[in-house]
Amino acid sequence: MGVESGLVVERPWRGLTLTFCPPRGFRVRADTSDVAFRLLLALGELWDGVQRAGVDPSGRGLHLTKEYLGGYTRICAGPGSHPRLIVEWNESSRHLRVLRCDDWPGFEATISATVAIIRSEARSRGLIDIVDAAFMKACQDSAPIRRTVCSMVSQQQQNVVARRH
C-alpha cells in the first residue's frame, strides 16, 4: 500500500517511508553530463542550417528557437510553442545558465525522433557529414562545465517538491 502524490510514490517499509521518483522521461536534466541534453545543444547549433537546407526539423514535435546574446546562445525548446527548457550556453567558456527547466514527458523520445529525421533528410541532401559530425561530438564524453541555475528555476522546482509532499 502506497501513497501516490503526483509523480512521486511513497511506500512504507519497515517503519521507513521510501520515495520512488518517476522514470527519467519526465524530468529533463539540463546538464551536459546527459547525452540527450547534449544532443539538444547540437540540434540548436544545426537548427538554422538545416532549415536553410529545406529540412523541417520541427516535424517530429521539437520546437526550438535560438537567440544570440553576445557570447551566449539562448536556446528555448519544448514539445510545443511554450518552451519547457530555456538555457543560455557559452561554448568558449563552457558556461551553461539554466533559466527554465520544466517537466517534459517524452524528452528523450522527442530528441531521438528529431535527430533521426534530420539525419535522414541530411543524407538525401548530401549534408550527412556535417550533421553526423555535430551529433558525434555531442555523444562524446563532455568536458567540465560551469553551470548556473537561476533562482527562478530552483524556486519552481522547490515549489513542485513542496506541492508533492
Chimera marker file (.cmm) of the C-alpha trace (Angstrom):
<marker_set name="trace">
<marker id="1" x="0.000" y="0.000" z="0.000" r="1" g="1" b="0" radius="0.5"/>
<marker id="2" x="1.480" y="3.310" z="-1.009" r="1" g="1" b="0" radius="0.5"/>
<marker id="3" x="0.561" y="6.941" z="-1.265" r="1" g="1" b="0" radius="0.5"/>
<marker id="4" x="0.771" y="8.478" z="-4.728" r="1" g="1" b="0" radius="0.5"/>
<marker id="5" x="1.208" y="12.216" z="-4.951" r="1" g="1" b="0" radius="0.5"/>
<marker id="6" x="1.611" y="13.464" z="-8.484" r="1" g="1" b="0" radius="0.5"/>
<marker id="7" x="4.606" y="11.644" z="-9.895" r="1" g="1" b="0" radius="0.5"/>
<marker id="8" x="6.166" y="10.591" z="-6.575" r="1" g="1" b="0" radius="0.5"/>
<marker id="9" x="5.135" y="7.327" z="-4.931" r="1" g="1" b="0" radius="0.5"/>
<marker id="10" x="5.766" y="6.872" z="-1.215" r="1" g="1" b="0" radius="0.5"/>
<marker id="11" x="5.644" y="3.389" z="0.324" r="1" g="1" b="0" radius="0.5"/>
<marker id="12" x="6.134" y="2.409" z="3.953" r="1" g="1" b="0" radius="0.5"/>
<marker id="13" x="8.787" y="-0.263" z="4.542" r="1" g="1" b="0" radius="0.5"/>
<marker id="14" x="9.896" y="-1.475" z="7.988" r="1" g="1" b="0" radius="0.5"/>
<marker id="15" x="8.937" y="1.760" z="9.665" r="1" g="1" b="0" radius="0.5"/>
<marker id="16" x="10.538" y="3.932" z="6.966" r="1" g="1" b="0" radius="0.5"/>
<marker id="17" x="8.929" y="5.775" z="4.089" r="1" g="1" b="0" radius="0.5"/>
<marker id="18" x="10.580" y="5.099" z="0.753" r="1" g="1" b="0" radius="0.5"/>
<marker id="19" x="10.121" y="7.641" z="-2.015" r="1" g="1" b="0" radius="0.5"/>
<marker id="20" x="10.197" y="6.475" z="-5.629" r="1" g="1" b="0" radius="0.5"/>
<marker id="21" x="10.793" y="9.118" z="-8.256" r="1" g="1" b="0" radius="0.5"/>
<marker id="22" x="9.333" y="8.852" z="-11.749" r="1" g="1" b="0" radius="0.5"/>
<marker id="23" x="11.274" y="7.377" z="-14.653" r="1" g="1" b="0" radius="0.5"/>
<marker id="24" x="13.778" y="9.762" z="-16.222" r="1" g="1" b="0" radius="0.5"/>
<marker id="25" x="11.439" y="10.502" z="-19.098" r="1" g="1" b="0" radius="0.5"/>
<marker id="26" x="9.609" y="13.106" z="-17.027" r="1" g="1" b="0" radius="0.5"/>
<marker id="27" x="12.493" y="15.196" z="-15.710" r="1" g="1" b="0" radius="0.5"/>
<marker id="28" x="14.789" y="16.985" z="-18.103" r="1" g="1" b="0" radius="0.5"/>
<marker id="29" x="18.363" y="17.074" z="-16.868" r="1" g="1" b="0" radius="0.5"/>
<marker id="30" x="19.692" y="20.411" z="-18.077" r="1" g="1" b="0" radius="0.5"/>
<marker id="31" x="23.252" y="19.284" z="-17.651" r="1" g="1" b="0" radius="0.5"/>
<marker id="32" x="25.935" y="18.401" z="-20.177" r="1" g="1" b="0" radius="0.5"/>
<marker id="33" x="26.518" y="15.044" z="-18.460" r="1" g="1" b="0" radius="0.5"/>
<marker id="34" x="23.228" y="13.927" z="-20.090" r="1" g="1" b="0" radius="0.5"/>
<marker id="35" x="23.624" y="12.773" z="-23.717" r="1" g="1" b="0" radius="0.5"/>
<marker id="36" x="20.060" y="13.763" z="-24.670" r="1" g="1" b="0" radius="0.5"/>
<marker id="37" x="20.703" y="17.296" z="-23.432" r="1" g="1" b="0" radius="0.5"/>
<marker id="38" x="23.998" y="17.477" z="-25.354" r="1" g="1" b="0" radius="0.5"/>
<marker id="39" x="22.119" y="16.323" z="-28.476" r="1" g="1" b="0" radius="0.5"/>
<marker id="40" x="19.640" y="19.151" z="-27.864" r="1" g="1" b="0" radius="0.5"/>
<marker id="41" x="22.557" y="21.622" z="-27.814" r="1" g="1" b="0" radius="0.5"/>
<marker id="42" x="23.839" y="20.079" z="-31.079" r="1" g="1" b="0" radius="0.5"/>
<marker id="43" x="20.366" y="20.438" z="-32.585" r="1" g="1" b="0" radius="0.5"/>
<marker id="44" x="20.460" y="24.087" z="-31.539" r="1" g="1" b="0" radius="0.5"/>
<marker id="45" x="23.739" y="24.558" z="-33.412" r="1" g="1" b="0" radius="0.5"/>
<marker id="46" x="22.364" y="22.864" z="-36.553" r="1" g="1" b="0" radius="0.5"/>
<marker id="47" x="18.818" y="24.272" z="-36.448" r="1" g="1" b="0" radius="0.5"/>
<marker id="48" x="19.239" y="27.317" z="-38.696" r="1" g="1" b="0" radius="0.5"/>
<marker id="49" x="21.383" y="25.466" z="-41.221" r="1" g="1" b="0" radius="0.5"/>
<marker id="50" x="19.021" y="22.538" z="-41.689" r="1" g="1" b="0" radius="0.5"/>
<marker id="51" x="16.097" y="24.938" z="-42.078" r="1" g="1" b="0" radius="0.5"/>
<marker id="52" x="18.008" y="26.801" z="-44.807" r="1" g="1" b="0" radius="0.5"/>
<marker id="53" x="18.624" y="23.421" z="-46.486" r="1" g="1" b="0" radius="0.5"/>
<marker id="54" x="14.873" y="22.873" z="-46.683" r="1" g="1" b="0" radius="0.5"/>
<marker id="55" x="14.519" y="20.420" z="-43.783" r="1" g="1" b="0" radius="0.5"/>
<marker id="56" x="11.673" y="20.986" z="-41.324" r="1" g="1" b="0" radius="0.5"/>
<marker id="57" x="13.267" y="19.895" z="-38.022" r="1" g="1" b="0" radius="0.5"/>
<marker id="58" x="10.101" y="20.609" z="-36.023" r="1" g="1" b="0" radius="0.5"/>
<marker id="59" x="8.238" y="17.845" z="-37.859" r="1" g="1" b="0" radius="0.5"/>
<marker id="60" x="8.790" y="15.372" z="-35.011" r="1" g="1" b="0" radius="0.5"/>
<marker id="61" x="7.495" y="17.549" z="-32.200" r="1" g="1" b="0" radius="0.5"/>
<marker id="62" x="10.553" y="19.557" z="-31.148" r="1" g="1" b="0" radius="0.5"/>
<marker id="63" x="10.093" y="23.305" z="-31.327" r="1" g="1" b="0" radius="0.5"/>
<marker id="64" x="13.310" y="25.228" z="-30.841" r="1" g="1" b="0" radius="0.5"/>
<marker id="65" x="14.286" y="28.873" z="-31.085" r="1" g="1" b="0" radius="0.5"/>
<marker id="66" x="17.714" y="30.459" z="-30.786" r="1" g="1" b="0" radius="0.5"/>
<marker id="67" x="18.831" y="33.947" z="-29.867" r="1" g="1" b="0" radius="0.5"/>
<marker id="68" x="22.396" y="35.196" z="-29.997" r="1" g="1" b="0" radius="0.5"/>
<marker id="69" x="23.241" y="37.262" z="-26.905" r="1" g="1" b="0" radius="0.5"/>
<marker id="70" x="26.833" y="38.349" z="-27.273" r="1" g="1" b="0" radius="0.5"/>
<marker id="71" x="28.908" y="35.342" z="-26.218" r="1" g="1" b="0" radius="0.5"/>
<marker id="72" x="25.879" y="33.302" z="-25.187" r="1" g="1" b="0" radius="0.5"/>
<marker id="73" x="23.288" y="31.500" z="-27.265" r="1" g="1" b="0" radius="0.5"/>
<marker id="74" x="19.840" y="31.230" z="-25.706" r="1" g="1" b="0" radius="0.5"/>
<marker id="75" x="18.025" y="28.035" z="-26.663" r="1" g="1" b="0" radius="0.5"/>
<marker id="76" x="14.313" y="27.711" z="-25.947" r="1" g="1" b="0" radius="0.5"/>
<marker id="77" x="12.908" y="24.243" z="-26.589" r="1" g="1" b="0" radius="0.5"/>
<marker id="78" x="9.724" y="22.328" z="-25.955" r="1" g="1" b="0" radius="0.5"/>
<marker id="79" x="7.183" y="19.983" z="-27.460" r="1" g="1" b="0" radius="0.5"/>
<marker id="80" x="5.003" y="22.938" z="-28.476" r="1" g="1" b="0" radius="0.5"/>
<marker id="81" x="5.140" y="26.675" z="-28.765" r="1" g="1" b="0" radius="0.5"/>
<marker id="82" x="5.543" y="27.047" z="-24.976" r="1" g="1" b="0" radius="0.5"/>
<marker id="83" x="9.195" y="26.254" z="-24.098" r="1" g="1" b="0" radius="0.5"/>
<marker id="84" x="9.798" y="23.740" z="-21.329" r="1" g="1" b="0" radius="0.5"/>
<marker id="85" x="13.533" y="24.363" z="-21.321" r="1" g="1" b="0" radius="0.5"/>
<marker id="86" x="15.373" y="27.685" z="-21.621" r="1" g="1" b="0" radius="0.5"/>
<marker id="87" x="19.155" y="27.693" z="-21.370" r="1" g="1" b="0" radius="0.5"/>
<marker id="88" x="21.955" y="30.059" z="-22.274" r="1" g="1" b="0" radius="0.5"/>
<marker id="89" x="25.148" y="28.381" z="-23.472" r="1" g="1" b="0" radius="0.5"/>
<marker id="90" x="28.604" y="29.863" z="-23.963" r="1" g="1" b="0" radius="0.5"/>
<marker id="91" x="30.725" y="27.344" z="-25.867" r="1" g="1" b="0" radius="0.5"/>
<marker id="92" x="34.065" y="29.132" z="-25.389" r="1" g="1" b="0" radius="0.5"/>
<marker id="93" x="33.808" y="29.462" z="-21.591" r="1" g="1" b="0" radius="0.5"/>
<marker id="94" x="31.729" y="26.257" z="-21.270" r="1" g="1" b="0" radius="0.5"/>
<marker id="95" x="29.191" y="28.069" z="-19.115" r="1" g="1" b="0" radius="0.5"/>
<marker id="96" x="25.584" y="26.893" z="-19.012" r="1" g="1" b="0" radius="0.5"/>
<marker id="97" x="22.848" y="29.059" z="-17.488" r="1" g="1" b="0" radius="0.5"/>
<marker id="98" x="19.557" y="27.266" z="-16.862" r="1" g="1" b="0" radius="0.5"/>
<marker id="99" x="16.683" y="29.753" z="-16.920" r="1" g="1" b="0" radius="0.5"/>
<marker id="100" x="13.764" y="27.302" z="-17.073" r="1" g="1" b="0" radius="0.5"/>
<marker id="101" x="13.608" y="23.530" z="-16.733" r="1" g="1" b="0" radius="0.5"/>
<marker id="102" x="10.032" y="22.212" z="-16.563" r="1" g="1" b="0" radius="0.5"/>
<marker id="103" x="8.835" y="18.619" z="-16.675" r="1" g="1" b="0" radius="0.5"/>
<marker id="104" x="8.840" y="17.320" z="-20.248" r="1" g="1" b="0" radius="0.5"/>
<marker id="105" x="7.339" y="13.849" z="-20.715" r="1" g="1" b="0" radius="0.5"/>
<marker id="106" x="8.992" y="12.122" z="-23.654" r="1" g="1" b="0" radius="0.5"/>
<marker id="107" x="12.036" y="14.413" z="-23.795" r="1" g="1" b="0" radius="0.5"/>
<marker id="108" x="14.434" y="11.670" z="-24.918" r="1" g="1" b="0" radius="0.5"/>
<marker id="109" x="11.958" y="10.309" z="-27.484" r="1" g="1" b="0" radius="0.5"/>
<marker id="110" x="11.404" y="13.785" z="-28.960" r="1" g="1" b="0" radius="0.5"/>
<marker id="111" x="15.140" y="14.416" z="-29.255" r="1" g="1" b="0" radius="0.5"/>
<marker id="112" x="15.736" y="10.964" z="-30.744" r="1" g="1" b="0" radius="0.5"/>
<marker id="113" x="12.972" y="11.348" z="-33.346" r="1" g="1" b="0" radius="0.5"/>
<marker id="114" x="14.220" y="14.812" z="-34.316" r="1" g="1" b="0" radius="0.5"/>
<marker id="115" x="17.800" y="13.571" z="-34.691" r="1" g="1" b="0" radius="0.5"/>
<marker id="116" x="16.562" y="10.667" z="-36.842" r="1" g="1" b="0" radius="0.5"/>
<marker id="117" x="14.550" y="12.872" z="-39.218" r="1" g="1" b="0" radius="0.5"/>
<marker id="118" x="17.367" y="15.411" z="-39.559" r="1" g="1" b="0" radius="0.5"/>
<marker id="119" x="19.888" y="12.643" z="-40.323" r="1" g="1" b="0" radius="0.5"/>
<marker id="120" x="17.544" y="11.081" z="-42.878" r="1" g="1" b="0" radius="0.5"/>
<marker id="121" x="16.896" y="14.377" z="-44.651" r="1" g="1" b="0" radius="0.5"/>
<marker id="122" x="20.582" y="15.376" z="-44.471" r="1" g="1" b="0" radius="0.5"/>
<marker id="123" x="21.561" y="12.074" z="-46.084" r="1" g="1" b="0" radius="0.5"/>
<marker id="124" x="19.212" y="12.695" z="-49.007" r="1" g="1" b="0" radius="0.5"/>
<marker id="125" x="20.624" y="16.236" z="-49.457" r="1" g="1" b="0" radius="0.5"/>
<marker id="126" x="24.298" y="15.256" z="-49.160" r="1" g="1" b="0" radius="0.5"/>
<marker id="127" x="24.794" y="17.009" z="-45.807" r="1" g="1" b="0" radius="0.5"/>
<marker id="128" x="25.222" y="13.906" z="-43.666" r="1" g="1" b="0" radius="0.5"/>
<marker id="129" x="28.934" y="14.530" z="-42.934" r="1" g="1" b="0" radius="0.5"/>
<marker id="130" x="28.250" y="17.919" z="-41.340" r="1" g="1" b="0" radius="0.5"/>
<marker id="131" x="25.237" y="16.699" z="-39.365" r="1" g="1" b="0" radius="0.5"/>
<marker id="132" x="26.895" y="13.497" z="-38.150" r="1" g="1" b="0" radius="0.5"/>
<marker id="133" x="29.996" y="15.406" z="-37.032" r="1" g="1" b="0" radius="0.5"/>
<marker id="134" x="27.855" y="17.604" z="-34.749" r="1" g="1" b="0" radius="0.5"/>
<marker id="135" x="25.944" y="14.618" z="-33.334" r="1" g="1" b="0" radius="0.5"/>
<marker id="136" x="29.124" y="12.550" z="-32.824" r="1" g="1" b="0" radius="0.5"/>
<marker id="137" x="30.703" y="15.441" z="-30.939" r="1" g="1" b="0" radius="0.5"/>
<marker id="138" x="27.591" y="15.616" z="-28.728" r="1" g="1" b="0" radius="0.5"/>
<marker id="139" x="27.744" y="11.883" z="-27.956" r="1" g="1" b="0" radius="0.5"/>
<marker id="140" x="31.353" y="12.002" z="-26.742" r="1" g="1" b="0" radius="0.5"/>
<marker id="141" x="32.081" y="12.480" z="-23.066" r="1" g="1" b="0" radius="0.5"/>
<marker id="142" x="31.560" y="16.070" z="-22.061" r="1" g="1" b="0" radius="0.5"/>
<marker id="143" x="34.279" y="18.370" z="-20.826" r="1" g="1" b="0" radius="0.5"/>
<marker id="144" x="33.772" y="20.020" z="-17.438" r="1" g="1" b="0" radius="0.5"/>
<marker id="145" x="31.435" y="22.994" z="-17.409" r="1" g="1" b="0" radius="0.5"/>
<marker id="146" x="30.397" y="25.748" z="-15.097" r="1" g="1" b="0" radius="0.5"/>
<marker id="147" x="26.646" y="25.546" z="-14.522" r="1" g="1" b="0" radius="0.5"/>
<marker id="148" x="24.400" y="28.257" z="-13.089" r="1" g="1" b="0" radius="0.5"/>
<marker id="149" x="20.760" y="27.674" z="-12.218" r="1" g="1" b="0" radius="0.5"/>
<marker id="150" x="18.804" y="30.894" z="-11.909" r="1" g="1" b="0" radius="0.5"/>
<marker id="151" x="16.822" y="31.389" z="-8.720" r="1" g="1" b="0" radius="0.5"/>
<marker id="152" x="13.553" y="31.323" z="-10.683" r="1" g="1" b="0" radius="0.5"/>
<marker id="153" x="14.220" y="27.738" z="-11.812" r="1" g="1" b="0" radius="0.5"/>
<marker id="154" x="15.312" y="26.485" z="-8.409" r="1" g="1" b="0" radius="0.5"/>
<marker id="155" x="12.290" y="28.181" z="-6.804" r="1" g="1" b="0" radius="0.5"/>
<marker id="156" x="9.923" y="26.480" z="-9.291" r="1" g="1" b="0" radius="0.5"/>
<marker id="157" x="11.490" y="23.099" z="-8.556" r="1" g="1" b="0" radius="0.5"/>
<marker id="158" x="11.196" y="23.669" z="-4.795" r="1" g="1" b="0" radius="0.5"/>
<marker id="159" x="7.523" y="24.606" z="-5.225" r="1" g="1" b="0" radius="0.5"/>
<marker id="160" x="6.883" y="21.382" z="-7.144" r="1" g="1" b="0" radius="0.5"/>
<marker id="161" x="8.542" y="19.335" z="-4.397" r="1" g="1" b="0" radius="0.5"/>
<marker id="162" x="6.564" y="21.202" z="-1.737" r="1" g="1" b="0" radius="0.5"/>
<marker id="163" x="3.277" y="20.522" z="-3.560" r="1" g="1" b="0" radius="0.5"/>
<marker id="164" x="4.077" y="16.802" z="-3.795" r="1" g="1" b="0" radius="0.5"/>
<marker id="165" x="4.556" y="16.357" z="-0.056" r="1" g="1" b="0" radius="0.5"/>
<link id1="1" id2="2" r="1" g="1" b="0" radius="0.2"/>
<link id1="2" id2="3" r="1" g="1" b="0" radius="0.2"/>
<link id1="3" id2="4" r="1" g="1" b="0" radius="0.2"/>
<link id1="4" id2="5" r="1" g="1" b="0" radius="0.2"/>
<link id1="5" id2="6" r="1" g="1" b="0" radius="0.2"/>
<link id1="6" id2="7" r="1" g="1" b="0" radius="0.2"/>
<link id1="7" id2="8" r="1" g="1" b="0" radius="0.2"/>
<link id1="8" id2="9" r="1" g="1" b="0" radius="0.2"/>
<link id1="9" id2="10" r="1" g="1" b="0" radius="0.2"/>
<link id1="10" id2="11" r="1" g="1" b="0" radius="0.2"/>
<link id1="11" id2="12" r="1" g="1" b="0" radius="0.2"/>
<link id1="12" id2="13" r="1" g="1" b="0" radius="0.2"/>
<link id1="13" id2="14" r="1" g="1" b="0" radius="0.2"/>
<link id1="14" id2="15" r="1" g="1" b="0" radius="0.2"/>
<link id1="15" id2="16" r="1" g="1" b="0" radius="0.2"/>
<link id1="16" id2="17" r="1" g="1" b="0" radius="0.2"/>
<link id1="17" id2="18" r="1" g="1" b="0" radius="0.2"/>
<link id1="18" id2="19" r="1" g="1" b="0" radius="0.2"/>
<link id1="19" id2="20" r="1" g="1" b="0" radius="0.2"/>
<link id1="20" id2="21" r="1" g="1" b="0" radius="0.2"/>
<link id1="21" id2="22" r="1" g="1" b="0" radius="0.2"/>
<link id1="22" id2="23" r="1" g="1" b="0" radius="0.2"/>
<link id1="23" id2="24" r="1" g="1" b="0" radius="0.2"/>
<link id1="24" id2="25" r="1" g="1" b="0" radius="0.2"/>
<link id1="25" id2="26" r="1" g="1" b="0" radius="0.2"/>
<link id1="26" id2="27" r="1" g="1" b="0" radius="0.2"/>
<link id1="27" id2="28" r="1" g="1" b="0" radius="0.2"/>
<link id1="28" id2="29" r="1" g="1" b="0" radius="0.2"/>
<link id1="29" id2="30" r="1" g="1" b="0" radius="0.2"/>
<link id1="30" id2="31" r="1" g="1" b="0" radius="0.2"/>
<link id1="31" id2="32" r="1" g="1" b="0" radius="0.2"/>
<link id1="32" id2="33" r="1" g="1" b="0" radius="0.2"/>
<link id1="33" id2="34" r="1" g="1" b="0" radius="0.2"/>
<link id1="34" id2="35" r="1" g="1" b="0" radius="0.2"/>
<link id1="35" id2="36" r="1" g="1" b="0" radius="0.2"/>
<link id1="36" id2="37" r="1" g="1" b="0" radius="0.2"/>
<link id1="37" id2="38" r="1" g="1" b="0" radius="0.2"/>
<link id1="38" id2="39" r="1" g="1" b="0" radius="0.2"/>
<link id1="39" id2="40" r="1" g="1" b="0" radius="0.2"/>
<link id1="40" id2="41" r="1" g="1" b="0" radius="0.2"/>
<link id1="41" id2="42" r="1" g="1" b="0" radius="0.2"/>
<link id1="42" id2="43" r="1" g="1" b="0" radius="0.2"/>
<link id1="43" id2="44" r="1" g="1" b="0" radius="0.2"/>
<link id1="44" id2="45" r="1" g="1" b="0" radius="0.2"/>
<link id1="45" id2="46" r="1" g="1" b="0" radius="0.2"/>
<link id1="46" id2="47" r="1" g="1" b="0" radius="0.2"/>
<link id1="47" id2="48" r="1" g="1" b="0" radius="0.2"/>
<link id1="48" id2="49" r="1" g="1" b="0" radius="0.2"/>
<link id1="49" id2="50" r="1" g="1" b="0" radius="0.2"/>
<link id1="50" id2="51" r="1" g="1" b="0" radius="0.2"/>
<link id1="51" id2="52" r="1" g="1" b="0" radius="0.2"/>
<link id1="52" id2="53" r="1" g="1" b="0" radius="0.2"/>
<link id1="53" id2="54" r="1" g="1" b="0" radius="0.2"/>
<link id1="54" id2="55" r="1" g="1" b="0" radius="0.2"/>
<link id1="55" id2="56" r="1" g="1" b="0" radius="0.2"/>
<link id1="56" id2="57" r="1" g="1" b="0" radius="0.2"/>
<link id1="57" id2="58" r="1" g="1" b="0" radius="0.2"/>
<link id1="58" id2="59" r="1" g="1" b="0" radius="0.2"/>
<link id1="59" id2="60" r="1" g="1" b="0" radius="0.2"/>
<link id1="60" id2="61" r="1" g="1" b="0" radius="0.2"/>
<link id1="61" id2="62" r="1" g="1" b="0" radius="0.2"/>
<link id1="62" id2="63" r="1" g="1" b="0" radius="0.2"/>
<link id1="63" id2="64" r="1" g="1" b="0" radius="0.2"/>
<link id1="64" id2="65" r="1" g="1" b="0" radius="0.2"/>
<link id1="65" id2="66" r="1" g="1" b="0" radius="0.2"/>
<link id1="66" id2="67" r="1" g="1" b="0" radius="0.2"/>
<link id1="67" id2="68" r="1" g="1" b="0" radius="0.2"/>
<link id1="68" id2="69" r="1" g="1" b="0" radius="0.2"/>
<link id1="69" id2="70" r="1" g="1" b="0" radius="0.2"/>
<link id1="70" id2="71" r="1" g="1" b="0" radius="0.2"/>
<link id1="71" id2="72" r="1" g="1" b="0" radius="0.2"/>
<link id1="72" id2="73" r="1" g="1" b="0" radius="0.2"/>
<link id1="73" id2="74" r="1" g="1" b="0" radius="0.2"/>
<link id1="74" id2="75" r="1" g="1" b="0" radius="0.2"/>
<link id1="75" id2="76" r="1" g="1" b="0" radius="0.2"/>
<link id1="76" id2="77" r="1" g="1" b="0" radius="0.2"/>
<link id1="77" id2="78" r="1" g="1" b="0" radius="0.2"/>
<link id1="78" id2="79" r="1" g="1" b="0" radius="0.2"/>
<link id1="79" id2="80" r="1" g="1" b="0" radius="0.2"/>
<link id1="80" id2="81" r="1" g="1" b="0" radius="0.2"/>
<link id1="81" id2="82" r="1" g="1" b="0" radius="0.2"/>
<link id1="82" id2="83" r="1" g="1" b="0" radius="0.2"/>
<link id1="83" id2="84" r="1" g="1" b="0" radius="0.2"/>
<link id1="84" id2="85" r="1" g="1" b="0" radius="0.2"/>
<link id1="85" id2="86" r="1" g="1" b="0" radius="0.2"/>
<link id1="86" id2="87" r="1" g="1" b="0" radius="0.2"/>
<link id1="87" id2="88" r="1" g="1" b="0" radius="0.2"/>
<link id1="88" id2="89" r="1" g="1" b="0" radius="0.2"/>
<link id1="89" id2="90" r="1" g="1" b="0" radius="0.2"/>
<link id1="90" id2="91" r="1" g="1" b="0" radius="0.2"/>
<link id1="91" id2="92" r="1" g="1" b="0" radius="0.2"/>
<link id1="92" id2="93" r="1" g="1" b="0" radius="0.2"/>
<link id1="93" id2="94" r="1" g="1" b="0" radius="0.2"/>
<link id1="94" id2="95" r="1" g="1" b="0" radius="0.2"/>
<link id1="95" id2="96" r="1" g="1" b="0" radius="0.2"/>
<link id1="96" id2="97" r="1" g="1" b="0" radius="0.2"/>
<link id1="97" id2="98" r="1" g="1" b="0" radius="0.2"/>
<link id1="98" id2="99" r="1" g="1" b="0" radius="0.2"/>
<link id1="99" id2="100" r="1" g="1" b="0" radius="0.2"/>
<link id1="100" id2="101" r="1" g="1" b="0" radius="0.2"/>
<link id1="101" id2="102" r="1" g="1" b="0" radius="0.2"/>
<link id1="102" id2="103" r="1" g="1" b="0" radius="0.2"/>
<link id1="103" id2="104" r="1" g="1" b="0" radius="0.2"/>
<link id1="104" id2="105" r="1" g="1" b="0" radius="0.2"/>
<link id1="105" id2="106" r="1" g="1" b="0" radius="0.2"/>
<link id1="106" id2="107" r="1" g="1" b="0" radius="0.2"/>
<link id1="107" id2="108" r="1" g="1" b="0" radius="0.2"/>
<link id1="108" id2="109" r="1" g="1" b="0" radius="0.2"/>
<link id1="109" id2="110" r="1" g="1" b="0" radius="0.2"/>
<link id1="110" id2="111" r="1" g="1" b="0" radius="0.2"/>
<link id1="111" id2="112" r="1" g="1" b="0" radius="0.2"/>
<link id1="112" id2="113" r="1" g="1" b="0" radius="0.2"/>
<link id1="113" id2="114" r="1" g="1" b="0" radius="0.2"/>
<link id1="114" id2="115" r="1" g="1" b="0" radius="0.2"/>
<link id1="115" id2="116" r="1" g="1" b="0" radius="0.2"/>
<link id1="116" id2="117" r="1" g="1" b="0" radius="0.2"/>
<link id1="117" id2="118" r="1" g="1" b="0" radius="0.2"/>
<link id1="118" id2="119" r="1" g="1" b="0" radius="0.2"/>
<link id1="119" id2="120" r="1" g="1" b="0" radius="0.2"/>
<link id1="120" id2="121" r="1" g="1" b="0" radius="0.2"/>
<link id1="121" id2="122" r="1" g="1" b="0" radius="0.2"/>
<link id1="122" id2="123" r="1" g="1" b="0" radius="0.2"/>
<link id1="123" id2="124" r="1" g="1" b="0" radius="0.2"/>
<link id1="124" id2="125" r="1" g="1" b="0" radius="0.2"/>
<link id1="125" id2="126" r="1" g="1" b="0" radius="0.2"/>
<link id1="126" id2="127" r="1" g="1" b="0" radius="0.2"/>
<link id1="127" id2="128" r="1" g="1" b="0" radius="0.2"/>
<link id1="128" id2="129" r="1" g="1" b="0" radius="0.2"/>
<link id1="129" id2="130" r="1" g="1" b="0" radius="0.2"/>
<link id1="130" id2="131" r="1" g="1" b="0" radius="0.2"/>
<link id1="131" id2="132" r="1" g="1" b="0" radius="0.2"/>
<link id1="132" id2="133" r="1" g="1" b="0" radius="0.2"/>
<link id1="133" id2="134" r="1" g="1" b="0" radius="0.2"/>
<link id1="134" id2="135" r="1" g="1" b="0" radius="0.2"/>
<link id1="135" id2="136" r="1" g="1" b="0" radius="0.2"/>
<link id1="136" id2="137" r="1" g="1" b="0" radius="0.2"/>
<link id1="137" id2="138" r="1" g="1" b="0" radius="0.2"/>
<link id1="138" id2="139" r="1" g="1" b="0" radius="0.2"/>
<link id1="139" id2="140" r="1" g="1" b="0" radius="0.2"/>
<link id1="140" id2="141" r="1" g="1" b="0" radius="0.2"/>
<link id1="141" id2="142" r="1" g="1" b="0" radius="0.2"/>
<link id1="142" id2="143" r="1" g="1" b="0" radius="0.2"/>
<link id1="143" id2="144" r="1" g="1" b="0" radius="0.2"/>
<link id1="144" id2="145" r="1" g="1" b="0" radius="0.2"/>
<link id1="145" id2="146" r="1" g="1" b="0" radius="0.2"/>
<link id1="146" id2="147" r="1" g="1" b="0" radius="0.2"/>
<link id1="147" id2="148" r="1" g="1" b="0" radius="0.2"/>
<link id1="148" id2="149" r="1" g="1" b="0" radius="0.2"/>
<link id1="149" id2="150" r="1" g="1" b="0" radius="0.2"/>
<link id1="150" id2="151" r="1" g="1" b="0" radius="0.2"/>
<link id1="151" id2="152" r="1" g="1" b="0" radius="0.2"/>
<link id1="152" id2="153" r="1" g="1" b="0" radius="0.2"/>
<link id1="153" id2="154" r="1" g="1" b="0" radius="0.2"/>
<link id1="154" id2="155" r="1" g="1" b="0" radius="0.2"/>
<link id1="155" id2="156" r="1" g="1" b="0" radius="0.2"/>
<link id1="156" id2="157" r="1" g="1" b="0" radius="0.2"/>
<link id1="157" id2="158" r="1" g="1" b="0" radius="0.2"/>
<link id1="158" id2="159" r="1" g="1" b="0" radius="0.2"/>
<link id1="159" id2="160" r="1" g="1" b="0" radius="0.2"/>
<link id1="160" id2="161" r="1" g="1" b="0" radius="0.2"/>
<link id1="161" id2="162" r="1" g="1" b="0" radius="0.2"/>
<link id1="162" id2="163" r="1" g="1" b="0" radius="0.2"/>
<link id1="163" id2="164" r="1" g="1" b="0" radius="0.2"/>
<link id1="164" id2="165" r="1" g="1" b="0" radius="0.2"/>
</marker_set>
